Amino acid sequence: MMEVLLGSAVIVVLVVGMSAGLLLLRRRLLPDTGLDVSVNDAVHLAARRGATLLGVLHDAGIGIPAACGGSGTCGLCRVTVTGAGAGTPQATERGVLSASDRRAHVRLACQTRLRGDCAVRVPDDILSAGGGVVCTVASTRMLAPLIREIVVDLPQEHPTEFRAGDFMQVTAPPYRLDFRSLDVPTAFADAWEISGWREMRVASDAEVTRAYSLASRPEDAGRAVFNIRLAVPPAGREDTVPPGIVSSWLFSLKAGDAITLSGPFGDFHVQPTGRDMVFVGGGVGMAPLRAMIHQELGHGTQRHIRYFYGARSAADLFYSDEFTALSTRHDNFGWTPALSEPAPGDRWHGATGFVHEVLWAEMSRHPAPEECEYYLCGPPVMISAVLATLERLGVEPLFIFYDDFGA
Amino acid sequence: MTGLGALFLSAAFVDNMPLTLFLGLCTFLALSRSPEAALGLGVAMTGVLGVTVPLNHLVYTYLLAPDAWAWAGLPEIDLSYLSLIAFIGVIAASVQLLEMLLDRFLPAIHAAFGVFLPLLTVQCAILAGSLFMVERSYTLAQSAVFGLGSGAGFALAVAMLGSIRTRLAYADLPAGLRGLGIAFVLTGLMSLGFAAFAQMAAAE
């Protein structure tokens, strides 16, 4: 009995004593003091040691985009940080930032843990864009089995200036949704029943933010148009993988509902040159390309524009009439939709095959494909296939601009 | 040579932790990709071993050893079976202390360690240092020298491997051997080299 008591006492005293000693030392060595973060030499924020820079900026309403939610993979939260308080780049940042970025003190805000005072430089438009703005949904409609167009009325006082190719951040509140309650148009109801998407349900108990490209045309001034693809789980894994949290919430919106947006942000823009432009899109990669094409044609550009768009079958093809009309109205615009698996009932007379194959077939007849500029937006698989095709065509990476949804 | 000097050399070379006893290989291989990180690991190992072995010696002698409680009239009490849990506690506290010191004074090394510094808590070479100390009945001075010697031996081995692996950047290796594969081969070759020290010790 004595031995049990003594043994327990020895261990307890040893562990408690060491813990107390460490806590005291920690207070001496790493004081939990307030820090000063200066943003663009204009705003001073108070922060605590050990907090992430992204959290500090977001708490102050400075909407640095972070599509991956702060896990250091999307590389959107780049800021220039100077001062001893930023520490050295983490191993996670080395994969995303180039050597020249690191020399220029560029850091990922989500990976920067504050250790002292520091000065941050963010793009001026982010500082002026402010935090989230509550807007109203004007209309929604289904474009394809998994793609929905959502038009949002922006408030009068919010600056509506945006450059084609920009994106905005959408914040979904905590919610729960049973997919049976969604109204799916009869045209797509069969696809939904067959795939079992009606059986899905999703719940989220925190605010979640994601970035979506704007598909607005010049005539949509004062409004933001989004093409939202519902992120459904891979077939057969419906029970383990939940559907996309923000895209599911966006699918449940109806006209008149409130939605919180911030932005616009982005660095995927039309270059001010005189070269011919080739746009290649797939899925909801439609959105920024549609904005760019409408804006360029609206300015009355003389540059030649060709648009290749890949979809699986005619049901997945949307805005097709709009681009056909544009191509008859403008001599310098060509529209080439390509279906990879046209359904028997589609009566399809257009190009068949994957979009990169159609691009190869068309552009290898072009007199100088290496002299064009290429703008790509679509799923990562499509982007890598198109990049390989462009390399075969001899196009320098300098002339290729793309947005692969932050993958 | 004095006894302590011989003990230091023997701990560093003859009983080299990673290359002769194959202890602590996980951090040895993981942190030897660049010489800077390897040197940092070596310094940290030397520090942790140099502190924990004498500390554990004190804990063992005055709290856990078979006759530690004889002065209180309890000569039959033997708490030595508690040495594992006590040693691990002391090691964990020392590593935590080291982490705080690095965070405060050498943030660059702290960032280079990343997740590996907390892993030193359960590193086998460090626990082995304390267990050898008990098994071989070292005195306090011997424990300190043994700890520092093992740490220095580990630092030497990991710095050597780090330097060789940097040179390998220029080597045209078969694809399957790149990275960890060739590191294992290198470790084996270095271990053969260190076996010579054991022969020298045996010949004396």
Contacts between the chains, C-beta under 8 A, distances in Angstrom:
chain1	res1	chain2	res2	distance
A	2	B	74	6.6
A	2	B	77	6.8
A	3	B	77	5.2
A	3	B	78	7.9
A	3	B	79	7.3
A	6	B	69	6.9
A	6	B	74	7.3
A	6	B	77	6.1
A	6	B	79	7.0
A	7	B	79	5.2
A	7	B	82	5.6
A	10	B	63	5.2
A	10	B	64	7.3
A	10	B	79	6.3
A	10	B	82	6.8
A	10	B	86	7.4
A	11	B	82	6.3
A	11	B	85	6.2
A	11	B	86	6.5
A	11	B	89	7.6
A	14	B	59	7.1
A	14	B	63	7.5
A	14	B	86	5.9
A	14	B	89	5.9
A	14	B	90	7.6
A	15	B	89	5.4
A	18	B	89	6.4
A	18	B	90	7.1
A	18	B	93	4.0
A	19	B	93	7.7
A	21	B	93	7.4
A	22	B	93	5.9
A	22	B	96	5.5
A	22	B	97	6.5
A	22	B	100	7.8
A	25	B	97	6.5
A	25	B	100	6.4
A	26	B	100	5.9
A	29	B	100	4.9
A	29	B	101	6.9
A	29	B	103	7.7
A	29	B	104	4.7
A	30	B	100	6.2
A	30	B	103	6.5
A	30	B	104	6.2
A	87	B	107	5.5
A	87	B	111	6.3
A	88	B	107	6.6
A	88	B	108	5.4
A	88	B	111	4.5
A	89	B	111	7.6
A	90	B	111	6.4
A	90	B	114	7.4
A	91	B	114	5.7
A	115	B	107	6.6
